[in-house]
């Protein structure tokens, strides 16, 4: 086995000693210090980032609802019932029944602590990161230094907006489910089994019930499952027909759920008209750039790097699917997953370009883009040549390590600014500032609520006072 085994898994034959002398060898560190050092560094990175993530929420998380969270207050305090029609109703451009139920459940368990979703998101990201590290180890057979890419992308300081907003369970949960779908795809040995398809379909349906994000995955992956199961059914192998039938049913249900999602769908009131194709493409590329967690001023560089990785990965997977019949099912599944990554960029571009240039440059999109980059990581781990694997995986690790350092200060500044605004809001409540003045002073963008149209914020504050929730018991008329 070549010295590169510690970093790329040595999936291809070892190079000759003459070539090894002059080749690109970034893996010298794990070679010198051994597998134990790689495990220590990678899992040490994971542990450090988990502690930092939890500490960030503990220090800066505020026990006050924020932004869209206020829309769910009537159901939270029991002033309005939790009905199917409410669960299925649109929240802006999304239907989010699963996140709504999860949010209400977390609030009930925590005694109406508005930080519950923050801690839940942090723990889900931490546990999924550990799960993926183990998945990479099972795939390669050992841990490599570049595997630190996994905790870096999931526990990155660029996640700051999602970590300090409990409402973002609506974004974090479908992304966690996407990682499980990806793991199911990468674990395929020859064909997709019925049990694997059933688990995958369950995840896809839950994702659809988490918003339009889920449909971007369910449609491409559902089509892949349907095509693969149809091929196996008509191939006529006796042992595979049952699995093929289960897979086909799962695919059809996933596609049907995606279709039902758009029945009765309407654009949110007041949505500006969409601009031309160039603006849509720009915002889509902005979304891709945020998946690396790069500072805003470097978004064009980041978008270019992600685009090159995406194109190279698509060609690599297409070549494997065309040339290797044993790997064809898995390679096509990973292609479908990358198609979802492209569909997300297109969806963000189409949905957000109406708000102008820069609409895709929001930190919460890092979580949304992470599954696509992890799929690219697995693509080169599984199918890269010795040298190309080293270059891509090491390059991705270096990019994430660099942006982790660069985003530390912006994450702190964002948290302090948000904490100051919410603490000011709480202080005014305790000081007995009258309700009309309170709502005027703390309206968005400098406050806690997007707008106080028709007295919505005032009404929700009174609901919280009546329910005796936290600091809101001190609200004065």
Number of C-alpha atoms within 10 A of each C-alpha: 12 18 18 25 22 25 28 31 24 20 19 14 10 14 17 9 10 8 9 14 10 8 11 13 15 13 19 13 14 23 18 11 10 13 18 12 17 23 19 13 19 22 19 13 17 23 15 13 19 22 13 15 22 18 12 19 19 14 11 19 24 22 17 22 20 21 16 17 18 19 16 17 20 16 15 22 20 11 14 12 11 16 10 9 9 16 17 16 16 18 15 12 16 22 24 22 23 20 24 23 13 15 24 19 16 19 18 14 11 13 12 19 18 24 24 21 26 23 20 18 25 23 15 17 24 21 16 18 24 18 16 19 22 16 16 23 16 12 16 19 15 18 29 28 23 23 25 24 28 26 26 24 29 27 26 27 27 30 21 23 20 23 30 27 25 29 25 20 23 26 22 23 20 27 23 24 21 26 21 20 25 21 19 17 24 21 15 16 13 12 18 23 17 20 12 19 25 18 14 27 25 16 22 32 23 20 31 29 25 25 24 21 24 25 27 24 27 31 25 21 29 28 18 21 28 21 16 21 29 16 12 19 18 10 11 10 11 9 8 17 18 16 21 27 17 17 28 25 18 25 29 17 18 30 24 15 20 25 13 12 19 13 8 8 13 11 11 12 8 6 13 12 9 16 14 11 11 11 20 25 17 22 28 27 25 27 30 34 28 28 26 30 33 26 18 16 8 12 21 16 12 22 22 15 16 22 16 11 17 21 11 16 23 21 12 18 26 16 14 19 19 13 11 11 12 13 18 21 23 23 27 22 27 27 25 23 26 25 20 24 24 20 19 24 25 20 19 23 25 19 19 22 26 18 16 15 14 16 18 26 23 15 22 22 24 27 27 23 23 24 26 27 22 18 23 26 24 21 22 23 24 19 19 22 16 21 14 15 23 23 18 18 24 19 14 23 20 15 18 22 17 14 19 21 12 16 19 14 12 14 18 15 11 14 21 15 13 21 17 14 16 22 15 14 20 19 13 19 19 15 12 13 17 13 19 13 11 20 22 14 14 21 16 15 10 13 20 23 20 16 17 15 8 8 11 14 25 17 15 18 20 17 20 20 18 14 15 14 17 16 15 19 17 17 21 16 12
